[in-house]
Amino acid sequence: MKIENRLKDMPSFETDRLLLRKVTRYDLDDVFEFSSDPEVAHRMTWEKNDSKEETLSNFLQPTMDGYKDGQSGVWAIVYKESEKVIGTCSLVGWSNEHQKAEIGYVLNREFWGAGIATEALKEVLSYGFGVLQLNRIEGGCDVDNIGSEKVMLKSGMAFEGVLRKNERIKGEFRDTKIFSILKSEFDSVSIHSSK
């Protein structure tokens, strides 16, 4: 079955601290809070958002529209204690033919370093391998983004190498560290962690 057909019925997930669900129009204030933070946007390919209208038109609305035909693989990360959307975790750039996808995530700076992104990422990896039947999931981060690197390593992903000057970020060509995990590796990690 095509990935898009599965994503039309994208499920929600619950962990100890988090609820992962589709984004909605009501999340605008929370999403704008971290999208407008220059520290959060610093290592991203996108610029910080200067208005809620920008967040709505460039991210929220296209994501919500994409849910209808399975073109959006974006989960809002809701911190259950406050019911606040504190980030997103996504599957993007997937290939049905090659059974692979890329992960992405962004988190409100107030929650950095608390294991939140890793907690969310593990759920999305499990869905990608278990339901979508992907063979490979990869992720990349700027060479200076140590926090993002730690998230991927803690999630069981392996460092593959550096793509040199492959992305233009804030007007400068930057190197990207690439990480990946295969279905066989994830299954092995899951089996051992459940014993």
GROMACS elastic network, one bead per residue, 0.5 to 0.9 nm:
[ bonds ]
;  ai    aj funct       b0    kb
    1     4     6  0.84944   500
    1     5     6  0.69016   500
    1     6     6  0.74398   500
    1    96     6  0.86745   500
    1   132     6  0.81548   500
    2     5     6  0.53881   500
    2     6     6  0.67788   500
    2     7     6  0.89233   500
    2    96     6  0.61751   500
    2   132     6  0.81700   500
    3     6     6  0.52370   500
    3     7     6  0.61984   500
    3     8     6  0.88392   500
    3    70     6  0.75839   500
    3    71     6  0.88927   500
    3    94     6  0.79453   500
    3    95     6  0.81806   500
    3    96     6  0.64384   500
    3    99     6  0.87773   500
    3   132     6  0.61017   500
    3   133     6  0.88028   500
    3   134     6  0.89909   500
    4     7     6  0.50488   500
    4     8     6  0.63784   500
    4    69     6  0.68363   500
    4    71     6  0.60140   500
    4    72     6  0.83101   500
    4    73     6  0.88952   500
    4    96     6  0.88356   500
    5     8     6  0.54732   500
    5     9     6  0.75899   500
    5    69     6  0.75326   500
    5    70     6  0.59407   500
    6     9     6  0.57718   500
    6    10     6  0.66201   500
    6    70     6  0.70594   500
    6   131     6  0.80730   500
    6   132     6  0.70490   500
    7    11     6  0.81560   500
    7    67     6  0.71925   500
    7    68     6  0.88366   500
    7    69     6  0.79436   500
    7    71     6  0.72873   500
    7    72     6  0.71836   500
    7    73     6  0.65856   500
    7   132     6  0.87002   500
    8    66     6  0.87802   500
    8    67     6  0.58806   500
    8    68     6  0.60117   500
    8    69     6  0.58158   500
    8    71     6  0.79105   500
    8    72     6  0.83883   500
    9    67     6  0.83137   500
    9    68     6  0.88897   500
    9    70     6  0.78371   500
   10    21     6  0.82880   500
   10    22     6  0.77129   500
   10    67     6  0.80230   500
   10    70     6  0.81543   500
   10    73     6  0.76762   500
   10    75     6  0.88852   500
   11    20     6  0.85437   500
   11    21     6  0.70074   500
   11    22     6  0.81664   500
   12    19     6  0.71571   500
   12    20     6  0.53496   500
   12    22     6  0.72590   500
   12    75     6  0.79539   500
   13    18     6  0.80846   500
   13    19     6  0.57637   500
   13    21     6  0.66888   500
   13   120     6  0.88732   500
   13   123     6  0.71533   500
   13   124     6  0.87172   500
   14    17     6  0.77816   500
   14    18     6  0.57270   500
   14    20     6  0.62370   500
   14    21     6  0.87882   500
   14   123     6  0.85698   500
   15    18     6  0.50614   500
   15    19     6  0.64412   500
   15    20     6  0.83528   500
   15   119     6  0.74968   500
   15   120     6  0.80065   500
   15   123     6  0.82273   500
   16    19     6  0.85796   500
   16    80     6  0.85177   500
   16   119     6  0.88584   500
   17    78     6  0.84877   500
   17    79     6  0.61433   500
   17    80     6  0.57205   500
   17    81     6  0.72355   500
   17   116     6  0.81151   500
   17   119     6  0.85430   500
   18    77     6  0.65632   500
   18    78     6  0.55263   500
   18    80     6  0.53140   500
   18    81     6  0.83840   500
   18    83     6  0.89787   500
   18   116     6  0.79985   500
   18   119     6  0.80438   500
   18   120     6  0.74714   500
   19    76     6  0.79418   500
   19    77     6  0.61049   500
   19    79     6  0.66296   500
   19    80     6  0.63216   500
   19    83     6  0.86728   500
   19   120     6  0.86254   500
   20    75     6  0.55341   500
   20    76     6  0.54978   500
   20    78     6  0.61374   500
   20    79     6  0.89621   500
   20    88     6  0.83858   500
   20    89     6  0.83361   500
   20   120     6  0.73293   500
   20   123     6  0.86196   500
   21    74     6  0.82402   500
   21    75     6  0.50130   500
   21    76     6  0.53103   500
   21    77     6  0.70481   500
   21    78     6  0.77898   500
   22    63     6  0.89175   500
   22    64     6  0.79397   500
   22    67     6  0.82528   500
   22    73     6  0.86109   500
   22    74     6  0.65692   500
   22    76     6  0.57003   500
   22    77     6  0.89643   500
   23    26     6  0.81724   500
   23    27     6  0.65685   500
   23    28     6  0.89632   500
   23    60     6  0.71426   500
   23    63     6  0.76525   500
   23    64     6  0.68603   500
   23    74     6  0.73587   500
   23    75     6  0.63487   500
   23    76     6  0.51975   500
   23    77     6  0.88272   500
   23    85     6  0.88216   500
   23    88     6  0.85334   500
   24    27     6  0.55408   500
   24    28     6  0.77180   500
   24    60     6  0.72568   500
   24    61     6  0.85472   500
   24    63     6  0.89664   500
   24    64     6  0.68294   500
   24    76     6  0.86121   500
   25    28     6  0.58159   500
   25    56     6  0.78708   500
   25    60     6  0.69240   500
   25    61     6  0.76588   500
   25    64     6  0.82200   500
   26    29     6  0.75157   500
   26    30     6  0.86554   500
   27    30     6  0.55092   500
   27    31     6  0.60402   500
   27    32     6  0.84612   500
   27    60     6  0.84260   500
   27    76     6  0.85721   500
   27    84     6  0.83756   500
   27    85     6  0.66996   500
   28    31     6  0.52178   500
   28    32     6  0.58990   500
   28    33     6  0.84800   500
   28    52     6  0.69648   500
   28    55     6  0.73015   500
   28    56     6  0.67647   500
   28    60     6  0.74290   500
   29    32     6  0.52003   500
   29    33     6  0.62149   500
   29    52     6  0.73518   500
   29    85     6  0.89731   500
   30    33     6  0.51273   500
   30    34     6  0.70508   500
   30    35     6  0.87749   500
   30    84     6  0.67261   500
   30    85     6  0.55587   500
   30    86     6  0.68005   500
   30    87     6  0.84393   500
   30   108     6  0.89788   500
   31    34     6  0.57069   500
   31    35     6  0.60106   500
   31    36     6  0.84669   500
   31    52     6  0.87913   500
   31    55     6  0.74591   500
   31    60     6  0.84972   500
   31    76     6  0.89458   500
   31    85     6  0.67422   500
   31    86     6  0.72598   500
   31    87     6  0.70043   500
   31    88     6  0.86662   500
   31   108     6  0.85746   500
   32    36     6  0.56618   500
   32    37     6  0.83869   500
   32    49     6  0.71185   500
   32    50     6  0.87143   500
   32    51     6  0.76022   500
   32    52     6  0.59162   500
   32    54     6  0.87860   500
   32    55     6  0.60274   500
   32    56     6  0.84903   500
   33    36     6  0.56617   500
   33    37     6  0.66992   500
   33    86     6  0.86957   500
   33   108     6  0.76031   500
   34    37     6  0.51782   500
   34    38     6  0.85776   500
   34    39     6  0.89305   500
   34    40     6  0.65673   500
   34    41     6  0.82636   500
   34    48     6  0.87414   500
   34    49     6  0.88934   500
   34    86     6  0.74862   500
   34    87     6  0.74344   500
   34   106     6  0.84091   500
   34   107     6  0.70483   500
   34   109     6  0.71147   500
   35    38     6  0.79489   500
   35    40     6  0.69497   500
   35    41     6  0.66635   500
   35    47     6  0.85330   500
   35    48     6  0.57515   500
   35    49     6  0.55612   500
   35    50     6  0.86110   500
   35    55     6  0.72875   500
   35   106     6  0.88232   500
   35   108     6  0.81943   500
   36    39     6  0.88527   500
   36    40     6  0.78995   500
   36    41     6  0.74666   500
   36    47     6  0.85307   500
   36    50     6  0.60401   500
   36    51     6  0.76771   500
   36    52     6  0.87462   500
   36    55     6  0.85555   500
   37    40     6  0.53494   500
   37    41     6  0.63353   500
   37    42     6  0.85332   500
   37    48     6  0.62671   500
   37    49     6  0.77902   500
   37   108     6  0.83099   500
   37   109     6  0.81011   500
   38    41     6  0.50695   500
   38    42     6  0.57171   500
   38    47     6  0.80903   500
   38    48     6  0.56582   500
   38    49     6  0.86216   500
   39    42     6  0.51753   500
   39    43     6  0.79811   500
   39    48     6  0.87216   500
   39   109     6  0.75516   500
   40    43     6  0.71074   500
   40    44     6  0.75136   500
   40    48     6  0.78875   500
   40   106     6  0.76079   500
   40   107     6  0.74411   500
   40   108     6  0.71029   500
   40   109     6  0.64445   500
   41    44     6  0.50930   500
   41    45     6  0.77388   500
   41    46     6  0.65846   500
   41    47     6  0.59444   500
   41    48     6  0.51996   500
   41    49     6  0.84811   500
   41   106     6  0.89149   500
   42    45     6  0.82644   500
   42    46     6  0.84256   500
   42    47     6  0.76022   500
   42    48     6  0.77849   500
   42   169     6  0.87863   500
   42   170     6  0.82243   500
   43    46     6  0.84925   500
   43   141     6  0.81509   500
   43   142     6  0.65352   500
   43   144     6  0.82589   500
   43   145     6  0.70660   500
   43   169     6  0.74912   500
   43   170     6  0.86517   500
   44    47     6  0.73558   500
   44    48     6  0.89071   500
   44   106     6  0.87832   500
   44   141     6  0.86204   500
   44   142     6  0.82332   500
   44   169     6  0.71285   500
   44   170     6  0.86380   500
   45   167     6  0.79989   500
   45   168     6  0.74326   500
   45   169     6  0.52099   500
   45   170     6  0.71918   500
   46    49     6  0.85618   500
   46   169     6  0.77585   500
   46   170     6  0.79932   500
   47    50     6  0.88607   500
   47   169     6  0.89526   500
   47   170     6  0.74671   500
   49    52     6  0.74530   500
   49    53     6  0.88885   500
   49    54     6  0.61605   500
   49    55     6  0.62297   500
   50    53     6  0.85288   500
   50    54     6  0.68752   500
   50    55     6  0.82721   500
   51    54     6  0.52360   500
   51    55     6  0.66676   500
   51    56     6  0.88061   500
   52    55     6  0.50250   500
   52    56     6  0.61129   500
   52    57     6  0.85828   500
   53    56     6  0.50456   500
   53    57     6  0.60301   500
   53    58     6  0.83018   500
   54    57     6  0.52776   500
   54    58     6  0.56916   500
   54    59     6  0.78541   500
   55    58     6  0.54617   500
   55    59     6  0.54876   500
   55    60     6  0.63844   500
   55    61     6  0.85319   500
   56    59     6  0.56743   500
   56    61     6  0.55719   500
   56    62     6  0.82763   500
   57    60     6  0.64506   500
   57    61     6  0.55454   500
   57    62     6  0.69851   500
   58    61     6  0.70268   500
   58    62     6  0.67323   500
   58    63     6  0.87969   500
   59    62     6  0.56701   500
   59    63     6  0.60096   500
   59    64     6  0.86107   500
   60    63     6  0.52111   500
   60    64     6  0.61223   500
   60    65     6  0.85835   500
   61    64     6  0.51375   500
   61    65     6  0.60414   500
   61    66     6  0.84547   500
   62    65     6  0.50594   500
   62    66     6  0.60159   500
   62    67     6  0.88184   500
   62    72     6  0.84294   500
   63    66     6  0.50216   500
   63    67     6  0.65390   500
   63    71     6  0.81245   500
   63    72     6  0.56743   500
   63    73     6  0.82551   500
   63    74     6  0.71420   500
   64    67     6  0.53591   500
   64    68     6  0.74356   500
   64    72     6  0.75061   500
   65    68     6  0.58733   500
   65    69     6  0.79283   500
   65    71     6  0.83634   500
   65    72     6  0.80259   500
   66    69     6  0.58749   500
   66    70     6  0.60455   500
   66    73     6  0.83694   500
   67    70     6  0.50453   500
   67    71     6  0.59556   500
   67    72     6  0.50739   500
   67    73     6  0.76043   500
   67    74     6  0.86571   500
   68    71     6  0.75423   500
   68    72     6  0.83158   500
   69    72     6  0.80486   500
   70    73     6  0.74816   500
   71    92     6  0.88550   500
   72    75     6  0.89632   500
   72    90     6  0.82610   500
   72    91     6  0.79615   500
   72    92     6  0.77117   500
   73    89     6  0.84017   500
   73    90     6  0.53438   500
   73    92     6  0.63785   500
   74    88     6  0.66276   500
   74    89     6  0.59329   500
   74    91     6  0.65016   500
   74    92     6  0.81801   500
   74   104     6  0.89367   500
   75    87     6  0.85922   500
   75    88     6  0.54968   500
   75    89     6  0.53136   500
   75    90     6  0.60077   500
   75    91     6  0.87788   500
   75   124     6  0.87193   500
   76    85     6  0.62818   500
   76    86     6  0.77338   500
   76    87     6  0.60852   500
   76    89     6  0.66551   500
   76    90     6  0.87020   500
   77    84     6  0.83118   500
   77    85     6  0.55316   500
   77    86     6  0.57603   500
   77    87     6  0.50379   500
   77    88     6  0.51447   500
   77    89     6  0.68651   500
   77   107     6  0.83447   500
   77   116     6  0.87718   500
   77   117     6  0.86550   500
   77   120     6  0.71784   500
   78    81     6  0.87939   500
   78    82     6  0.82286   500
   78    83     6  0.58825   500
   78    84     6  0.53966   500
   78    86     6  0.59286   500
   78    87     6  0.73899   500
   78    88     6  0.85992   500
   79    82     6  0.58659   500
   79    83     6  0.54056   500
   79    84     6  0.54812   500
   79    85     6  0.63487   500
   79    86     6  0.65220   500
   79   116     6  0.88647   500
   80    84     6  0.72202   500
   80    85     6  0.89955   500
   81    84     6  0.80557   500
   82    85     6  0.87575   500
   85    88     6  0.80178   500
   85   108     6  0.86653   500
   86   106     6  0.85529   500
   86   107     6  0.58560   500
   86   108     6  0.51515   500
   86   109     6  0.86670   500
   86   110     6  0.86038   500
   86   111     6  0.75595   500
   87   105     6  0.72654   500
   87   106     6  0.53172   500
   87   108     6  0.57798   500
   87   117     6  0.84593   500
   88   104     6  0.81341   500
   88   105     6  0.54478   500
   88   106     6  0.55070   500
   88   107     6  0.66646   500
   88   117     6  0.87709   500
   88   120     6  0.86964   500
   89   103     6  0.73418   500
   89   104     6  0.57659   500
   89   106     6  0.67142   500
   89   107     6  0.86388   500
   89   117     6  0.78329   500
   89   120     6  0.68372   500
   89   121     6  0.67227   500
   89   124     6  0.75772   500
   90   102     6  0.81448   500
   90   103     6  0.55426   500
   90   104     6  0.50540   500
   90   105     6  0.60704   500
   90   121     6  0.85793   500
   90   124     6  0.76619   500
   91    94     6  0.72985   500
   91   101     6  0.63067   500
   91   102     6  0.56490   500
   91   104     6  0.64782   500
   91   105     6  0.89686   500
   91   124     6  0.77226   500
   91   125     6  0.89541   500
   91   128     6  0.81218   500
   91   137     6  0.87690   500
   92   101     6  0.60535   500
   92   102     6  0.52133   500
   92   103     6  0.61215   500
   92   104     6  0.72600   500
   93   100     6  0.84081   500
   93   101     6  0.56684   500
   93   102     6  0.57859   500
   93   103     6  0.84698   500
   94    98     6  0.84477   500
   94    99     6  0.74149   500
   94   100     6  0.55750   500
   94   102     6  0.64446   500
   94   137     6  0.89041   500
   95    98     6  0.53983   500
   95    99     6  0.55765   500
   95   100     6  0.54716   500
   95   101     6  0.63445   500
   96   100     6  0.71044   500
   96   101     6  0.88236   500
   96   134     6  0.84553   500
   97   100     6  0.82063   500
   98   101     6  0.88348   500
   98   134     6  0.82906   500
   98   135     6  0.78274   500
   98   136     6  0.85164   500
   99   132     6  0.83950   500
   99   133     6  0.71570   500
   99   135     6  0.53743   500
   99   136     6  0.67346   500
   99   137     6  0.87890   500
  100   128     6  0.87902   500
  100   133     6  0.88745   500
  100   134     6  0.52780   500
  100   135     6  0.57807   500
  100   137     6  0.55786   500
  100   138     6  0.78719   500
  101   128     6  0.81946   500
  101   134     6  0.73612   500
  101   135     6  0.87570   500
  101   136     6  0.67008   500
  101   137     6  0.50257   500
  101   138     6  0.64929   500
  101   139     6  0.86620   500
  102   136     6  0.85371   500
  102   137     6  0.54650   500
  102   139     6  0.53939   500
  102   140     6  0.82740   500
  102   180     6  0.87622   500
  103   121     6  0.81359   500
  103   124     6  0.83974   500
  103   125     6  0.84179   500
  103   137     6  0.68606   500
  103   138     6  0.62257   500
  103   139     6  0.52274   500
  103   140     6  0.81482   500
  104   121     6  0.87135   500
  104   139     6  0.66776   500
  104   140     6  0.80482   500
  105   117     6  0.72444   500
  105   120     6  0.89207   500
  105   121     6  0.79872   500
  105   148     6  0.87112   500
  106   117     6  0.79097   500
  107   110     6  0.82951   500
  107   111     6  0.68693   500
  107   112     6  0.69204   500
  107   116     6  0.83588   500
  107   117     6  0.71022   500
  108   111     6  0.57615   500
  108   112     6  0.70140   500
  109   112     6  0.52415   500
  109   113     6  0.89111   500
  110   113     6  0.88536   500
  111   114     6  0.60234   500
  111   115     6  0.84152   500
  111   116     6  0.70996   500
  111   117     6  0.88635   500
  112   115     6  0.75833   500
  112   116     6  0.75326   500
  112   117     6  0.81284   500
  112   147     6  0.80354   500
  113   116     6  0.76378   500
  113   117     6  0.86514   500
  113   147     6  0.74483   500
  114   117     6  0.80889   500
  114   118     6  0.89275   500
  115   118     6  0.53246   500
  115   119     6  0.61882   500
  115   120     6  0.88006   500
  115   151     6  0.76773   500
  116   119     6  0.50975   500
  116   120     6  0.63019   500
  116   121     6  0.85604   500
  117   120     6  0.51585   500
  117   121     6  0.59284   500
  117   122     6  0.85924   500
  117   148     6  0.86133   500
  117   151     6  0.65189   500
  118   122     6  0.61201   500
  118   123     6  0.88011   500
  118   150     6  0.86774   500
  118   151     6  0.52128   500
  118   152     6  0.72538   500
  118   154     6  0.67321   500
  118   155     6  0.59914   500
  119   122     6  0.55540   500
  119   123     6  0.68996   500
  119   155     6  0.82481   500
  120   123     6  0.54258   500
  120   124     6  0.65734   500
  120   125     6  0.88337   500
  121   124     6  0.51086   500
  121   125     6  0.60704   500
  121   126     6  0.85205   500
  121   151     6  0.81489   500
  121   152     6  0.81660   500
  121   155     6  0.70009   500
  122   125     6  0.50671   500
  122   126     6  0.61109   500
  122   127     6  0.86612   500
  122   155     6  0.60229   500
  122   156     6  0.87525   500
  123   126     6  0.51034   500
  123   127     6  0.62969   500
  123   128     6  0.86293   500
  124   127     6  0.50631   500
  124   128     6  0.60489   500
  124   129     6  0.86536   500
  125   129     6  0.61702   500
  125   130     6  0.82418   500
  125   137     6  0.75455   500
  125   155     6  0.85656   500
  125   181     6  0.89706   500
  125   186     6  0.81945   500
  126   129     6  0.53964   500
  126   130     6  0.56444   500
  126   131     6  0.78552   500
  126   186     6  0.80014   500
  126   187     6  0.89371   500
  126   190     6  0.89463   500
  127   130     6  0.51219   500
  127   131     6  0.52212   500
  127   132     6  0.65536   500
  127   133     6  0.83726   500
  128   131     6  0.59296   500
  128   133     6  0.63039   500
  128   134     6  0.57610   500
  128   135     6  0.87031   500
  128   136     6  0.88771   500
  128   137     6  0.78072   500
  128   183     6  0.89184   500
  129   132     6  0.58241   500
  129   135     6  0.67788   500
  129   136     6  0.80301   500
  129   137     6  0.83650   500
  129   182     6  0.84512   500
  129   183     6  0.58018   500
  129   186     6  0.78800   500
  129   187     6  0.84431   500
  130   133     6  0.55117   500
  130   134     6  0.77511   500
  130   183     6  0.85403   500
  131   134     6  0.81701   500
  133   183     6  0.81199   500
  134   137     6  0.72126   500
  134   182     6  0.82722   500
  134   183     6  0.68417   500
  135   181     6  0.85745   500
  135   182     6  0.56158   500
  135   183     6  0.50045   500
  135   184     6  0.78692   500
  136   180     6  0.69695   500
  136   181     6  0.58992   500
  136   183     6  0.61492   500
  137   157     6  0.86680   500
  137   179     6  0.85960   500
  137   180     6  0.56296   500
  137   181     6  0.55804   500
  137   182     6  0.64805   500
  137   183     6  0.81750   500
  138   157     6  0.79271   500
  138   178     6  0.71144   500
  138   179     6  0.55654   500
  138   181     6  0.64320   500
  138   182     6  0.86538   500
  139   152     6  0.76011   500
  139   157     6  0.86057   500
  139   177     6  0.83783   500
  139   178     6  0.58909   500
  139   179     6  0.52823   500
  139   180     6  0.62063   500
  140   148     6  0.85537   500
  140   149     6  0.82070   500
  140   152     6  0.88817   500
  140   176     6  0.60610   500
  140   177     6  0.54118   500
  140   179     6  0.60782   500
  140   180     6  0.86429   500
  141   144     6  0.80282   500
  141   145     6  0.62241   500
  141   146     6  0.85512   500
  141   148     6  0.64833   500
  141   149     6  0.67526   500
  141   175     6  0.85433   500
  141   176     6  0.53979   500
  141   177     6  0.53888   500
  141   178     6  0.68638   500
  141   179     6  0.85725   500
  142   145     6  0.52512   500
  142   146     6  0.84198   500
  142   148     6  0.85138   500
  142   149     6  0.87131   500
  142   174     6  0.70202   500
  142   175     6  0.61890   500
  142   177     6  0.61873   500
  143   146     6  0.74616   500
  143   149     6  0.85082   500
  143   162     6  0.80465   500
  143   174     6  0.79508   500
  143   175     6  0.60138   500
  143   176     6  0.55451   500
  143   177     6  0.56270   500
  144   147     6  0.87740   500
  144   149     6  0.89616   500
  144   176     6  0.89756   500
  145   148     6  0.56033   500
  145   149     6  0.64080   500
  145   150     6  0.89055   500
  146   150     6  0.62054   500
  146   151     6  0.87657   500
  147   150     6  0.52093   500
  147   151     6  0.64579   500
  148   151     6  0.50849   500
  148   152     6  0.65195   500
  148   153     6  0.87673   500
  149   152     6  0.54020   500
  149   153     6  0.62996   500
  149   154     6  0.86447   500
  149   159     6  0.87601   500
  149   177     6  0.80870   500
  149   179     6  0.82719   500
  150   153     6  0.51216   500
  150   154     6  0.59543   500
  150   155     6  0.84567   500
  151   154     6  0.52456   500
  151   155     6  0.62192   500
  151   156     6  0.89747   500
  151   157     6  0.88706   500
  152   155     6  0.50551   500
  152   156     6  0.66522   500
  152   157     6  0.53856   500
  152   158     6  0.77781   500
  152   159     6  0.87233   500
  152   179     6  0.70188   500
  152   180     6  0.82503   500
  153   156     6  0.52973   500
  153   158     6  0.62928   500
  153   159     6  0.76404   500
  153   179     6  0.79614   500
  154   157     6  0.72584   500
  155   181     6  0.89564   500
  156   180     6  0.85038   500
  156   181     6  0.68449   500
  156   185     6  0.81471   500
  156   186     6  0.72343   500
  156   189     6  0.74679   500
  157   179     6  0.58141   500
  157   182     6  0.83559   500
  157   185     6  0.88209   500
  157   186     6  0.86348   500
  158   178     6  0.84804   500
  158   179     6  0.52059   500
  158   180     6  0.53794   500
  158   181     6  0.62549   500
  159   162     6  0.88053   500
  159   177     6  0.74738   500
  159   178     6  0.60900   500
  159   180     6  0.67510   500
  160   177     6  0.76356   500
  160   178     6  0.55276   500
  160   179     6  0.53902   500
  160   180     6  0.69908   500
  161   176     6  0.84571   500
  161   177     6  0.58959   500
  161   178     6  0.55849   500
  161   179     6  0.74984   500
  162   175     6  0.65694   500
  162   176     6  0.55282   500
  162   178     6  0.60232   500
  163   166     6  0.58837   500
  163   167     6  0.88444   500
  163   174     6  0.88251   500
  163   175     6  0.56444   500
  163   176     6  0.51407   500
  163   177     6  0.63981   500
  163   178     6  0.72437   500
  164   167     6  0.84458   500
  164   173     6  0.86195   500
  164   174     6  0.70331   500
  164   176     6  0.66061   500
  164   177     6  0.87590   500
  165   168     6  0.75098   500
  165   172     6  0.86600   500
  165   176     6  0.73310   500
  166   173     6  0.66906   500
  166   174     6  0.63200   500
  166   175     6  0.59974   500
  166   176     6  0.68510   500
  167   172     6  0.80755   500
  167   173     6  0.55082   500
  167   174     6  0.54950   500
  167   175     6  0.69395   500
  167   176     6  0.74849   500
  168   171     6  0.58298   500
  168   172     6  0.52039   500
  168   174     6  0.60506   500
  169   172     6  0.53062   500
  169   173     6  0.62079   500
  169   174     6  0.65096   500
  170   173     6  0.83766   500
  181   184     6  0.84295   500
  181   185     6  0.64306   500
  181   186     6  0.67177   500
  182   185     6  0.52128   500
  182   186     6  0.62173   500
  182   187     6  0.86145   500
  183   186     6  0.50759   500
  183   187     6  0.60231   500
  183   188     6  0.84988   500
  184   187     6  0.52028   500
  184   188     6  0.62050   500
  184   189     6  0.87208   500
  185   188     6  0.50914   500
  185   189     6  0.62019   500
  185   190     6  0.85908   500
  186   189     6  0.50795   500
  186   190     6  0.60386   500
  186   191     6  0.85392   500
  187   190     6  0.50858   500
  187   191     6  0.61079   500
  187   192     6  0.86534   500
  188   191     6  0.52173   500
  188   192     6  0.62906   500
  188   193     6  0.86126   500
  189   192     6  0.52739   500
  189   193     6  0.60410   500
  189   194     6  0.86182   500
  190   193     6  0.51740   500
  190   194     6  0.61641   500
  190   195     6  0.88606   500
  191   194     6  0.54159   500
  191   195     6  0.66822   500
  192   195     6  0.54651   500
